[in-house]
């Protein structure tokens, strides 16, 4: 995102990215969050809901690159594994 890419970060409802509350806070938000998420867009999506899965599919249809950091097989169990998103 610092080099001009449009980056959309998908975060879990209620908790968001754990980095938001990690270590030194400024007005309730981690200083590391400000650094690591600079220039990124965030969206809250419940990946366990049908609506959430559709949102991810729509975002993926416009993406050049997708990076995920869930446990192996998690996206497949949610119905949005590589084969689905690639299609």
N, C-alpha and C positions, 0 to 999 in steps of 0.2 A: 504494500500500500504506500510505502514511503517513496517508491519509484514510479507511481502513477497508476498502478493496477487498481481496479475496483474490487475490493475484498469485502465479502459478506460473511460475517461470523455468525453461525447459528448457535444460540445459547439455550439452555434448558429453562423452562418456566420456574419461577420462584427463586431458584438459586443462581442462575446465570453462570458465568465462568468463575470457577473458584479463585482465579487470580484477582478478581475484583476486591476480595477481602484479605489478600495475602500481605502479611507484614505491615510495613508502615502505611498508615492511612491518612488521607487528606480529605476532610469533609465526608468521611465514610467510605471512600474509595481508595484502593491501593495505588500508591505512586507507580508501582510496576504496571498496573493496568493502563494508566495513562501512557506509559512508554510503549508497551507491547501492542496496544490496540490503536495507536495513533493512526489516523486516516482510514480506519476500517469502519464499516457499517455493521451494526449488530441487529439481529432479529431474534426474537424469542419464539421458539417453535417446539411444540410437544411432539416429538418423533413417534410417540406411542399412539397418536390419534390419526385417523384417516385424513383429516384436514392437514395435519402437520406433514404427513407423507406427501400429499399433493403439493404443498408449498415447496418442499425439498425437490421434488421432480421438476417443478416449474423453474426453480433457481438453477438446477443442474442443466436444463435445456439451454440456458443462456451462457453457461460457464465454459471456459477454456480448460480450467484445471479445478479439480476437487481434491481437497485434502481432508481426511477424517482422522480422528484420534480416539476412536472407540475401541473397545476390546475386539479381538478377532471374531468375526461372525456376527457382530451386533447389527450391522446394517442389513445383512441378509435376513436375520430374524425379524427385523422391522419391515422387510419387504422393499428395501431400497439398496440392495447390494449393487456391485459393479455392473452385473448384466442388465439390471433394470435401469440404472442411471445412464449407462452407455447407450441403451436403446433410445 
